[in-house]
Amino acid sequence: DYAFQHRISHLVYLATSSLVRLLGRLGINDHAAGEGCHHRGRRYPRILDVAALHRTLFDSSTGHPYSAKLSPASYRPYSALPAALHAEPALLAYG
């Protein structure tokens, strides 16, 4: 949404093959932009048309099987998690 609102036409990024498959299942159709490289493991350059992505996500958001998982209700900030899930301060010192 940020890229669409700021008139950015294309996004270029490095992705693993598993991320490319997952994005395809979500209906996000990006394109290969070259040969793979080693950057923290095997990555592949990809290019994505922002306008097409925005249109695809908008059109399919209600009917897609993953749409419930992508809704804003599924996002919770870390500060809203129960206290039992927060790391102990002593553990944070070890990074």
N, C-alpha and C positions, 0 to 999 in steps of 0.2 A: 504494500500500500504506500509506503514511504517513497519508493522509487517512482511509482505511477504518479503520485501527487506532485513530485518534483521534476516531472517530465524527463526522467532517465529512461532511455529507450531500450537498453540492453544491460544485462548483468553477466559478468564473466567471473567464474569461480572454479576452484579445484574441488573435485568430489571423488569419493571412493565408489567402486562399482556397486556396493550395497546401497549407498545413498541414491545413486542414479536409479536403481530398481525401485526403491521406496517412493521416490518422487514420481516415477512413472505410474505406480499404483494409485497415487493421489491425483493423477490426471495432469501432472506438470510435465510438459513436453519441452525439454531442453535439447540442445544439439551438441555433438562432439565438436571441439574446437582445436583438436590436435592430438598428438601422441601423449600417452601417459608419462608421468615422471615420478621420481621418488621424493616425496616431501612428507615426512612422518608416515611412511608407508606409501603404497602405490596410489597415486591420485591421477585423475583425468581432467583436463581442462574442458569446461562446459560453457555454453552461451545460452542465454534465456531472453526471449522477447518479453519485455515487461507488460506491454499492452495485451498481448495474447494471454499471458499468465493471469493478469487481473480479470480479464473477461472469462477465462476458464474457471477460475476459482469462484467468481461471483455467480456464474451460471450453474455450477455444480455443487455449491456449498450445502444446499438443503437436501439433495438427493444422494449424496455420496455416503457410502457405508462408514467412512471415517469422520463424517461431519460432526458427530457428537463428541468425538475425541478432540476435535480442533476448535470447539467452541470456547469462548472466553471463560465460561463457567469451569472448564477443566484446568484453567491456570490459577494457581494460588501463589502469592508471593511467599518467599521464605519466612518472612516475619509472621505470616498467618498460620504457619504450621504449628501443630501442638508442641509444647515445650519438650516432650519426651523425644522428639525427633531431632532436636537441636544438638549439635556436638558440644561436648564438655569443653569449657574454656581451656583446661589443661591440655586437651588433645589438639586444640587449635594452634598452640605454641609450637607443635612439631610439624605443622604445615602439611 
